[in-house]
């Protein structure tokens, strides 16, 4: 059995091993994410063992009950694994994401006795019950949720969109191929998900060289690269500086300051569009580069940012510059935007000083 398992799953084993080694050498991810990745690798390995065992007992009539239990585990594990991928990769996801998977698990094990999702007929063949497509619906739900979460926290750049599309394609195959290949797809599910996740992880590591580790925004080096190439379509800059970060760091600690910066970054990202690239230059300095936009678009973006930030306990100063005819270079745009931003900051502190204690 061991030899047969290794032969059938050798590609999956190699990728999982490479994944484990790569995780052990990375310095770009936080410890919590790395630990979740290790758990995910372990789950995929165990799942491959369970799938092999299920097919090993197929056709052995005396092991019908064992097959039913293994089928219940397989049908439950598939959406659970995708939920765990979402929990791992989507930075602010919480345990509630597993609730639908837990409910499906309960139904799968009830199906062992009732056949509401699956059962084995008298001739030993697999049959779907009245709710036989529920596991596929659940996989689809989690796949859409995962892709949405990844896209929402991305910077909408092609280098980030491509791995998300690749992962989406791999997950979509899990919904389509079972109906084309039948039960044989179960034998390649693990290696499909493992390979897709590994490719996404490699792209993630490559992206982190141009991303700010704390906020997930593009970093200073990426800003310099972006504003040195393909600058003709850049026609607006927005500069943003947080108000009161030093006071938060002094009174509440640097962890609270980091939380403030992360919160503001989320506001900027959710307010931006595919025409906007958001950068953290350092400290509490942010820049948004806008391409092929109107001045009205810029004003609306600033309004959306202000509305998002107003929902938090923080505030920031904002300035912008616009060149309709391309006459100003990037340095001139930055200088003009900074001047307006500092005027806004001065106004904020003047109003704050005028308030009674």
C-alpha positions as CSV (number, residue, x, y, z in Angstrom):
1,X,0.0,0.0,0.0
2,X,2.8,2.4,0.9
3,X,4.6,1.9,-2.4
4,X,1.4,2.3,-4.4
5,X,0.5,5.5,-2.5
6,X,3.9,7.0,-3.2
7,X,3.7,6.2,-6.9
8,X,0.3,7.8,-7.2
9,X,1.1,10.9,-5.1
10,X,4.8,11.4,-5.8
11,X,4.3,14.8,-7.5
12,X,2.1,16.0,-4.6
13,X,4.7,14.8,-2.1
14,X,7.5,16.7,-3.9
15,X,5.6,19.9,-4.1
16,X,4.5,19.7,-0.4
17,X,8.2,19.1,0.5
18,X,9.4,22.0,-1.5
19,X,6.7,24.2,0.0
20,X,7.8,23.2,3.5
21,X,11.4,24.0,2.8
22,X,10.6,27.3,1.2
23,X,8.4,28.3,4.2
24,X,11.3,27.5,6.5
25,X,13.6,30.0,4.7
26,X,11.2,32.9,4.1
27,X,11.6,36.1,6.1
28,X,8.8,38.0,4.4
29,X,5.7,36.5,6.1
30,X,4.7,36.9,9.7
31,X,4.9,33.9,12.0
32,X,1.2,33.4,12.3
33,X,0.8,33.1,8.5
34,X,3.7,30.7,8.2
35,X,2.3,28.5,11.0
36,X,-1.1,28.4,9.1
37,X,0.7,27.5,5.9
38,X,2.4,24.5,7.7
39,X,-1.0,23.4,9.0
40,X,-2.4,23.7,5.4
41,X,0.5,21.6,4.1
42,X,-0.2,18.9,6.7
43,X,-3.9,18.9,5.9
44,X,-3.2,18.4,2.2
45,X,-0.9,15.5,3.0
46,X,-3.5,13.8,5.2
47,X,-6.2,14.4,2.7
48,X,-4.1,12.7,0.0
49,X,-3.8,9.7,2.3
50,X,-7.6,9.6,2.9
51,X,-8.4,9.8,-0.8
52,X,-6.0,6.9,-1.5
53,X,-7.5,4.8,1.3
54,X,-11.0,5.4,0.0
55,X,-10.2,4.2,-3.5
56,X,-8.1,1.3,-2.0
57,X,-11.2,0.0,-0.3
58,X,-13.4,0.5,-3.4
59,X,-14.8,-2.9,-4.6
60,X,-14.2,-4.5,-1.2
61,X,-17.7,-5.2,-0.1
62,X,-16.7,-6.0,3.5
63,X,-15.4,-2.4,3.9
64,X,-18.5,-0.5,2.9
65,X,-18.8,1.2,6.3
66,X,-15.1,2.3,6.1
67,X,-15.7,3.7,2.6
68,X,-18.7,5.7,3.8
69,X,-16.7,7.2,6.6
70,X,-13.9,8.1,4.2
71,X,-16.3,9.6,1.7
72,X,-17.8,11.7,4.5
73,X,-14.4,13.0,5.4
74,X,-13.4,13.7,1.8
75,X,-16.6,15.6,1.0
76,X,-16.1,17.6,4.3
77,X,-12.4,18.2,3.8
78,X,-12.6,19.8,0.3
79,X,-14.5,23.0,1.3
80,X,-12.7,23.0,4.7
81,X,-9.3,23.1,3.0
82,X,-10.4,26.0,0.7
83,X,-11.9,27.8,3.8
84,X,-8.5,27.3,5.5
85,X,-6.7,28.8,2.5
86,X,-9.0,31.8,2.8
87,X,-8.3,32.0,6.5
88,X,-4.5,31.8,5.9
89,X,-4.2,34.2,2.9
90,X,-6.9,36.8,3.8
91,X,-5.1,38.7,6.5
92,X,-8.2,39.7,8.6
93,X,-10.4,36.7,8.1
94,X,-11.7,35.1,11.4
95,X,-13.0,31.8,12.5
96,X,-16.5,32.4,11.4
97,X,-15.4,31.5,7.9
98,X,-15.4,27.8,9.0
99,X,-19.1,27.8,10.1
100,X,-20.6,26.7,6.7
101,X,-17.9,24.0,6.4
102,X,-18.7,22.7,9.9
103,X,-22.4,22.5,9.0
104,X,-21.6,20.6,5.8
105,X,-19.4,18.2,7.9
106,X,-22.3,17.4,10.2
107,X,-24.6,16.7,7.2
108,X,-21.9,14.5,5.5
109,X,-21.6,12.3,8.6
110,X,-25.4,12.2,8.9
111,X,-25.4,11.0,5.3
112,X,-23.6,7.8,6.3
113,X,-26.9,6.7,7.9
114,X,-29.5,8.6,5.9
115,X,-27.9,8.9,2.4
116,X,-29.1,12.6,2.1
117,X,-25.8,13.6,0.3
118,X,-24.3,10.3,-0.8
119,X,-24.7,6.5,-0.3
120,X,-23.3,3.2,-1.7
121,X,-25.9,1.1,-3.6
122,X,-26.3,-2.6,-3.2
123,X,-23.9,-3.3,-6.1
124,X,-21.2,-1.2,-4.4
125,X,-21.4,1.9,-6.6
126,X,-21.5,5.5,-5.4
127,X,-24.8,7.4,-5.7
128,X,-25.8,11.0,-4.9
129,X,-28.6,11.7,-2.4
130,X,-31.2,14.5,-2.6
131,X,-28.5,17.0,-1.5
132,X,-25.7,15.4,-3.4
133,X,-24.6,18.7,-5.0
134,X,-24.4,20.6,-1.7
135,X,-20.6,19.9,-1.3
136,X,-19.9,21.4,-4.8
137,X,-22.1,24.4,-3.9
138,X,-20.0,24.9,-0.7
139,X,-16.7,24.6,-2.7
140,X,-18.0,27.2,-5.1
141,X,-19.0,29.5,-2.2
142,X,-15.6,29.3,-0.6
143,X,-13.8,29.7,-3.9
144,X,-15.7,32.9,-4.7
145,X,-15.1,34.2,-1.1
146,X,-11.3,33.5,-1.4
147,X,-10.9,35.2,-4.8
148,X,-12.9,38.2,-3.6
149,X,-10.8,38.5,-0.4
150,X,-7.5,38.3,-2.4
151,X,-8.7,40.8,-5.0
152,X,-10.0,43.2,-2.4
153,X,-6.6,43.4,-0.6
154,X,-4.5,43.5,-3.8
155,X,-3.2,46.6,-5.4
156,X,-5.0,45.8,-8.6
157,X,-1.8,45.5,-10.5
158,X,-1.3,42.8,-13.2
159,X,1.5,41.1,-11.2
160,X,-1.0,40.6,-8.4
161,X,-4.1,39.8,-10.5
162,X,-2.4,37.0,-12.5
163,X,-1.8,34.7,-9.6
164,X,-5.3,35.3,-8.3
165,X,-6.7,34.4,-11.7
166,X,-4.5,31.3,-11.8
167,X,-5.8,30.3,-8.3
168,X,-9.3,31.0,-9.4
169,X,-8.9,28.7,-12.5
170,X,-7.5,25.9,-10.3
171,X,-10.5,26.2,-7.9
172,X,-12.9,26.3,-10.8
173,X,-11.5,23.1,-12.1
174,X,-12.6,21.5,-8.9
175,X,-16.2,22.4,-9.7
176,X,-16.1,21.3,-13.4
177,X,-13.7,18.4,-13.7
178,X,-15.5,16.1,-11.3
179,X,-18.4,16.0,-13.8
180,X,-16.1,15.4,-16.7
181,X,-13.6,13.0,-15.2
182,X,-15.9,11.5,-12.6
183,X,-14.5,10.0,-9.4
184,X,-11.0,9.9,-11.0
185,X,-10.7,13.7,-10.3
186,X,-10.6,13.0,-6.6
187,X,-7.2,11.4,-7.2
188,X,-5.7,14.6,-8.7
189,X,-7.5,17.1,-6.4
190,X,-4.7,17.3,-3.9
191,X,-2.0,17.9,-6.4
192,X,-4.1,20.5,-8.2
193,X,-4.7,22.5,-5.0
194,X,-1.1,22.0,-3.8
195,X,0.3,23.2,-7.1
196,X,-2.0,26.2,-7.4
197,X,-1.2,27.2,-3.8
198,X,2.5,26.8,-4.3
199,X,2.5,28.9,-7.5
200,X,0.4,31.6,-5.7
201,X,2.9,31.5,-2.8
202,X,5.9,32.0,-5.1
203,X,4.2,35.0,-6.7
204,X,3.4,36.3,-3.2
205,X,7.0,36.2,-2.3
206,X,8.0,38.0,-5.5
207,X,5.4,40.7,-4.8
208,X,6.6,41.2,-1.3
209,X,9.8,42.7,-2.6
210,X,7.7,45.7,-3.9
211,X,5.3,45.8,-1.0
212,X,5.3,47.4,2.4
213,X,5.4,44.6,5.0
214,X,3.1,46.3,7.5
215,X,0.3,47.6,5.3
216,X,0.5,45.5,2.2
217,X,0.6,48.7,0.1
218,X,3.3,49.2,-2.6
219,X,6.6,50.5,-1.1
220,X,8.9,53.4,-1.9
221,X,11.1,51.4,-4.3
222,X,8.0,50.4,-6.2
223,X,6.9,54.1,-6.3
224,X,10.3,55.1,-7.8
225,X,10.0,52.3,-10.4
226,X,6.5,53.2,-11.3
227,X,7.1,56.9,-11.7
228,X,10.2,56.3,-13.8
229,X,8.5,54.2,-16.3
230,X,5.3,54.7,-18.3
231,X,4.9,58.1,-16.8
232,X,2.9,59.6,-19.7
233,X,-0.4,58.3,-18.4
234,X,0.2,59.6,-14.9
235,X,-1.7,62.8,-14.6
236,X,-2.4,63.1,-10.9
237,X,-0.8,62.5,-7.5
238,X,-2.4,62.5,-4.1
239,X,-0.2,62.8,-1.0
240,X,-1.5,61.8,2.4
241,X,0.1,62.2,5.9
242,X,-1.5,60.8,9.0
243,X,-2.3,63.3,11.8
244,X,-1.2,62.5,15.3
245,X,0.8,59.3,14.8
246,X,3.6,60.4,17.1
247,X,1.1,61.1,19.9
248,X,-0.4,57.6,19.4
249,X,3.1,56.0,19.5
250,X,4.0,58.0,22.7
251,X,0.8,57.4,24.6
252,X,-0.3,54.0,23.4
253,X,2.8,52.3,22.1
254,X,4.1,51.5,18.6
255,X,1.7,48.5,18.2
256,X,-1.2,51.0,18.4
257,X,0.7,53.1,15.8
258,X,1.0,50.1,13.5
259,X,-2.7,49.4,13.9
260,X,-3.4,53.0,12.9
261,X,-1.3,52.8,9.8
262,X,-2.9,49.4,8.8
263,X,-6.4,50.8,9.3
264,X,-5.7,53.9,7.1
265,X,-4.1,51.7,4.4
266,X,-7.3,49.7,4.3
267,X,-9.3,52.9,3.9
268,X,-7.1,54.0,1.0
269,X,-7.3,50.7,-0.7
270,X,-11.0,50.3,-0.4
271,X,-11.5,53.9,-1.8
272,X,-9.1,53.5,-4.7
273,X,-9.9,52.1,-8.2
274,X,-8.0,50.1,-10.8
275,X,-6.7,53.5,-12.1
276,X,-5.0,54.2,-8.7
277,X,-1.9,52.8,-7.2
278,X,-1.4,53.3,-3.4
279,X,2.1,53.5,-1.9
280,X,3.5,53.9,1.6
281,X,6.7,55.8,1.2
282,X,7.6,55.4,4.9
283,X,6.4,56.3,8.3
284,X,2.9,57.9,7.9
285,X,3.6,59.2,4.4
286,X,1.4,57.8,1.6
287,X,1.1,58.6,-2.1
288,X,-1.6,57.6,-4.6
289,X,-0.6,57.7,-8.3
290,X,-3.6,58.2,-10.6
291,X,-3.4,57.3,-14.3
292,X,-5.7,58.7,-17.0
293,X,-8.2,60.3,-14.7
294,X,-10.0,63.6,-14.7
295,X,-9.7,66.2,-11.9
296,X,-13.2,65.3,-10.9
297,X,-12.2,61.7,-10.5
298,X,-9.4,62.8,-8.2
299,X,-11.7,64.9,-6.1
300,X,-14.2,62.0,-5.8
301,X,-11.4,59.7,-4.7
302,X,-10.3,62.1,-2.0
303,X,-13.9,62.4,-0.9
304,X,-14.2,58.6,-0.7
305,X,-11.0,58.5,1.4
306,X,-12.2,61.1,3.7
307,X,-15.5,59.2,4.2
308,X,-13.7,56.0,4.9
309,X,-11.2,57.6,7.4
310,X,-14.1,59.4,9.2
311,X,-15.4,56.0,10.1
312,X,-12.2,55.4,12.2
313,X,-10.7,57.2,15.2
314,X,-7.9,58.6,13.0
315,X,-7.5,61.5,10.6
316,X,-5.1,62.5,7.9
317,X,-4.0,65.5,5.8
318,X,-4.5,65.2,2.1
319,X,-3.2,67.2,-0.9
320,X,-3.3,66.6,-4.6
321,X,-1.9,67.8,-7.9
322,X,-3.2,67.4,-11.4
323,X,-1.7,67.9,-14.9
324,X,-4.3,67.8,-17.7
325,X,-1.7,68.5,-20.4
326,X,1.3,66.6,-19.1
327,X,3.3,69.8,-18.7
328,X,4.4,69.1,-15.1
329,X,6.9,66.4,-14.3
330,X,6.6,64.0,-11.4
331,X,8.7,66.1,-9.0
332,X,6.6,69.1,-9.7
333,X,3.4,67.1,-9.1
334,X,4.8,65.8,-5.9
335,X,5.9,69.3,-4.7
336,X,2.5,70.8,-5.5
337,X,0.6,68.0,-3.8
338,X,2.8,68.2,-0.7
339,X,2.2,71.9,-0.4
340,X,-1.5,71.4,-0.4
341,X,-1.2,68.5,2.0
342,X,0.8,70.6,4.5
343,X,-1.7,73.4,4.3
344,X,-4.4,70.9,5.2
345,X,-2.3,69.6,8.1
346,X,-1.7,73.1,9.4
347,X,-5.4,73.8,9.2
348,X,-6.1,70.6,11.2
349,X,-3.7,71.4,14.0
350,X,-4.9,75.0,14.1
351,X,-8.5,73.9,14.6
352,X,-7.4,71.3,17.2
353,X,-5.5,73.9,19.2
354,X,-8.5,76.2,19.2
355,X,-10.7,73.6,20.8
356,X,-11.2,73.9,24.6
357,X,-9.4,71.3,26.7
